[in-house]
Amino acid sequence: QVQLVESGGGLVQPGGSLRLSCAASGIIFSLYTMGWYRQAPGNERALVARITSGGSINYADSVKGRFTISRDNAKNTVYLQMNSLKPEDTAVYYCNADLMVRGLMYWGQGTQVTVSS
């Protein structure tokens, strides 16, 4: 059974930082592209950052220079370090595991991030 379990969300003031974690089980983690997506009320789910099995990284333009994605294959965990948070970063953040060549994709349950004073 595949599980992606996010943690680290919460309420933070503008300019603050949070670190999200996603622990994966039931997959060969090192083979998967791991990503973070977010969805705000009334908006579609959108890519925030993605890291491939080979370590290539992509960011949404809106988070470049503020967010950093990383992975620890030994711990089957992907991280999203979020700095200089803005109110517009408020959303539910979802972890994603993607093995496109096999047509496999999994989602976590989401973690709420709220940026507000």
Phi and psi restraints in degrees (value plus and minus 20) as a CYANA .aco file:
   2 VAL   PHI    -104.3   -64.3
   2 VAL   PSI     113.2   153.2
   3 GLN   PHI    -155.4  -115.4
   3 GLN   PSI     115.5   155.5
   4 LEU   PHI    -141.9  -101.9
   4 LEU   PSI      97.1   137.1
   5 VAL   PHI    -138.1   -98.1
   5 VAL   PSI      91.7   131.7
   6 GLU   PHI    -107.2   -67.2
   6 GLU   PSI     131.9   171.9
   7 SER   PHI    -173.5  -133.5
   7 SER   PSI     144.0   184.0
   8 GLY   PHI      85.6   125.6
   8 GLY   PSI     -24.0    16.0
   9 GLY   PHI     -92.7   -52.7
   9 GLY   PSI     152.9   192.9
  10 GLY   PHI     139.1   179.1
  10 GLY   PSI    -185.5  -145.5
  11 LEU   PHI    -120.9   -80.9
  11 LEU   PSI     110.8   150.8
  12 VAL   PHI    -162.3  -122.3
  12 VAL   PSI     129.6   169.6
  13 GLN   PHI     -97.9   -57.9
  13 GLN   PSI     134.5   174.5
  14 PRO   PHI     -73.8   -33.8
  14 PRO   PSI     117.6   157.6
  15 GLY   PHI      70.0   110.0
  15 GLY   PSI     -30.5     9.5
  16 GLY   PHI    -102.0   -62.0
  16 GLY   PSI    -195.5  -155.5
  17 SER   PHI    -152.1  -112.1
  17 SER   PSI     131.7   171.7
  18 LEU   PHI    -163.1  -123.1
  18 LEU   PSI     133.6   173.6
  19 ARG   PHI    -144.7  -104.7
  19 ARG   PSI      96.1   136.1
  20 LEU   PHI    -112.0   -72.0
  20 LEU   PSI     125.3   165.3
  21 SER   PHI    -146.5  -106.5
  21 SER   PSI     129.1   169.1
  22 CYS   PHI    -156.3  -116.3
  22 CYS   PSI      92.9   132.9
  23 ALA   PHI    -117.5   -77.5
  23 ALA   PSI     105.9   145.9
  24 ALA   PHI    -126.4   -86.4
  24 ALA   PSI     126.1   166.1
  25 SER   PHI    -165.1  -125.1
  25 SER   PSI     134.2   174.2
  26 GLY   PHI      66.0   106.0
  26 GLY   PSI     -17.0    23.0
  27 ILE   PHI    -151.7  -111.7
  27 ILE   PSI     141.1   181.1
  28 ILE   PHI    -104.3   -64.3
  28 ILE   PSI      69.8   109.8
  29 PHE   PHI     -74.2   -34.2
  29 PHE   PSI     -61.8   -21.8
  30 SER   PHI     -84.5   -44.5
  30 SER   PSI     -37.5     2.5
  31 LEU   PHI    -105.1   -65.1
  31 LEU   PSI     -38.4     1.6
  32 TYR   PHI    -111.6   -71.6
  32 TYR   PSI     123.3   163.3
  33 THR   PHI     -95.1   -55.1
  33 THR   PSI     108.3   148.3
  34 MET   PHI    -130.5   -90.5
  34 MET   PSI     118.2   158.2
  35 GLY   PHI    -160.4  -120.4
  35 GLY   PSI     140.4   180.4
  36 TRP   PHI    -137.4   -97.4
  36 TRP   PSI     110.5   150.5
  37 TYR   PHI    -142.9  -102.9
  37 TYR   PSI     142.5   182.5
  38 ARG   PHI    -162.0  -122.0
  38 ARG   PSI     134.1   174.1
  39 GLN   PHI    -161.4  -121.4
  39 GLN   PSI      98.4   138.4
  40 ALA   PHI    -115.8   -75.8
  40 ALA   PSI     137.1   177.1
  41 PRO   PHI     -74.6   -34.6
  41 PRO   PSI     110.4   150.4
  42 GLY   PHI      63.0   103.0
  42 GLY   PSI     -23.3    16.7
  43 ASN   PHI    -133.9   -93.9
  43 ASN   PSI     140.0   180.0
  44 GLU   PHI     -99.8   -59.8
  44 GLU   PSI     137.3   177.3
  45 ARG   PHI     -87.3   -47.3
  45 ARG   PSI     114.2   154.2
  46 ALA   PHI    -155.4  -115.4
  46 ALA   PSI     129.9   169.9
  47 LEU   PHI     -87.2   -47.2
  47 LEU   PSI     115.3   155.3
  48 VAL   PHI    -123.2   -83.2
  48 VAL   PSI     -71.9   -31.9
  49 ALA   PHI    -180.1  -140.1
  49 ALA   PSI     133.4   173.4
  50 ARG   PHI    -166.5  -126.5
  50 ARG   PSI     122.6   162.6
  51 ILE   PHI    -152.3  -112.3
  51 ILE   PSI     107.5   147.5
  52 THR   PHI    -101.8   -61.8
  52 THR   PSI     154.1   194.1
  53 SER   PHI     -83.4   -43.4
  53 SER   PSI     -47.3    -7.3
  54 GLY   PHI    -109.2   -69.2
  54 GLY   PSI     -22.3    17.7
  55 GLY   PHI      77.1   117.1
  55 GLY   PSI     -16.9    23.1
  56 SER   PHI     -91.4   -51.4
  56 SER   PSI     121.4   161.4
  57 ILE   PHI    -147.0  -107.0
  57 ILE   PSI     119.6   159.6
  58 ASN   PHI    -148.2  -108.2
  58 ASN   PSI     123.5   163.5
  59 TYR   PHI    -146.3  -106.3
  59 TYR   PSI     129.7   169.7
  60 ALA   PHI     -86.4   -46.4
  60 ALA   PSI     125.7   165.7
  61 ASP   PHI     -77.0   -37.0
  61 ASP   PSI     -53.6   -13.6
  62 SER   PHI     -89.4   -49.4
  62 SER   PSI     -35.2     4.8
  63 VAL   PHI    -137.0   -97.0
  63 VAL   PSI     -23.6    16.4
  64 LYS   PHI     -77.7   -37.7
  64 LYS   PSI     113.4   153.4
  65 GLY   PHI      66.2   106.2
  65 GLY   PSI     -30.5     9.5
  66 ARG   PHI    -136.6   -96.6
  66 ARG   PSI     -55.0   -15.0
  67 PHE   PHI    -129.2   -89.2
  67 PHE   PSI     128.5   168.5
  68 THR   PHI    -154.9  -114.9
  68 THR   PSI     104.7   144.7
  69 ILE   PHI    -119.2   -79.2
  69 ILE   PSI     122.9   162.9
  70 SER   PHI    -169.9  -129.9
  70 SER   PSI     144.4   184.4
  71 ARG   PHI    -158.4  -118.4
  71 ARG   PSI     131.0   171.0
  72 ASP   PHI    -146.1  -106.1
  72 ASP   PSI      79.5   119.5
  73 ASN   PHI     -85.7   -45.7
  73 ASN   PSI     -47.2    -7.2
  74 ALA   PHI     -88.3   -48.3
  74 ALA   PSI     -47.2    -7.2
  75 LYS   PHI    -126.2   -86.2
  75 LYS   PSI     -17.6    22.4
  76 ASN   PHI      32.7    72.7
  76 ASN   PSI      23.2    63.2
  77 THR   PHI    -154.3  -114.3
  77 THR   PSI     120.3   160.3
  78 VAL   PHI    -137.5   -97.5
  78 VAL   PSI     125.0   165.0
  79 TYR   PHI    -142.4  -102.4
  79 TYR   PSI     135.5   175.5
  80 LEU   PHI    -155.2  -115.2
  80 LEU   PSI      86.6   126.6
  81 GLN   PHI    -106.8   -66.8
  81 GLN   PSI     101.7   141.7
  82 MET   PHI    -137.1   -97.1
  82 MET   PSI      95.9   135.9
  83 ASN   PHI    -135.8   -95.8
  83 ASN   PSI     143.9   183.9
  84 SER   PHI      29.9    69.9
  84 SER   PSI      28.1    68.1
  85 LEU   PHI     -85.8   -45.8
  85 LEU   PSI     125.8   165.8
  86 LYS   PHI    -140.9  -100.9
  86 LYS   PSI     137.2   177.2
  87 PRO   PHI     -75.1   -35.1
  87 PRO   PSI     -52.7   -12.7
  88 GLU   PHI     -93.1   -53.1
  88 GLU   PSI     -25.0    15.0
  89 ASP   PHI    -103.5   -63.5
  89 ASP   PSI     -26.0    14.0
  90 THR   PHI     -82.5   -42.5
  90 THR   PSI     105.2   145.2
  91 ALA   PHI    -198.4  -158.4
  91 ALA   PSI     150.6   190.6
  92 VAL   PHI    -107.6   -67.6
  92 VAL   PSI     108.5   148.5
  93 TYR   PHI    -122.9   -82.9
  93 TYR   PSI     109.9   149.9
  94 TYR   PHI    -137.5   -97.5
  94 TYR   PSI     118.4   158.4
  95 CYS   PHI    -108.8   -68.8
  95 CYS   PSI     122.0   162.0
  96 ASN   PHI    -153.4  -113.4
  96 ASN   PSI     118.3   158.3
  97 ALA   PHI    -141.0  -101.0
  97 ALA   PSI     107.2   147.2
  98 ASP   PHI    -152.7  -112.7
  98 ASP   PSI     103.3   143.3
  99 LEU   PHI    -142.9  -102.9
  99 LEU   PSI      62.2   102.2
 100 MET   PHI     -79.5   -39.5
 100 MET   PSI     -57.1   -17.1
 101 VAL   PHI     -84.0   -44.0
 101 VAL   PSI     -42.6    -2.6
 102 ARG   PHI    -125.8   -85.8
 102 ARG   PSI     -19.0    21.0
 103 GLY   PHI      46.1    86.1
 103 GLY   PSI      12.3    52.3
 104 LEU   PHI    -129.9   -89.9
 104 LEU   PSI     115.0   155.0
 105 MET   PHI    -170.1  -130.1
 105 MET   PSI     116.4   156.4
 106 TYR   PHI    -154.0  -114.0
 106 TYR   PSI     132.0   172.0
 107 TRP   PHI    -145.6  -105.6
 107 TRP   PSI     127.7   167.7
 108 GLY   PHI    -102.9   -62.9
 108 GLY   PSI     159.9   199.9
 109 GLN   PHI    -104.6   -64.6
 109 GLN   PSI     -33.2     6.8
 110 GLY   PHI      75.5   115.5
 110 GLY   PSI     130.2   170.2
 111 THR   PHI    -156.5  -116.5
 111 THR   PSI     114.9   154.9
 112 GLN   PHI    -100.5   -60.5
 112 GLN   PSI     111.7   151.7
 113 VAL   PHI    -139.8   -99.8
 113 VAL   PSI     103.2   143.2
 114 THR   PHI    -143.6  -103.6
 114 THR   PSI     103.7   143.7
 115 VAL   PHI    -131.8   -91.8
 115 VAL   PSI      90.1   130.1
 116 SER   PHI    -179.0  -139.0
 116 SER   PSI     128.0   168.0
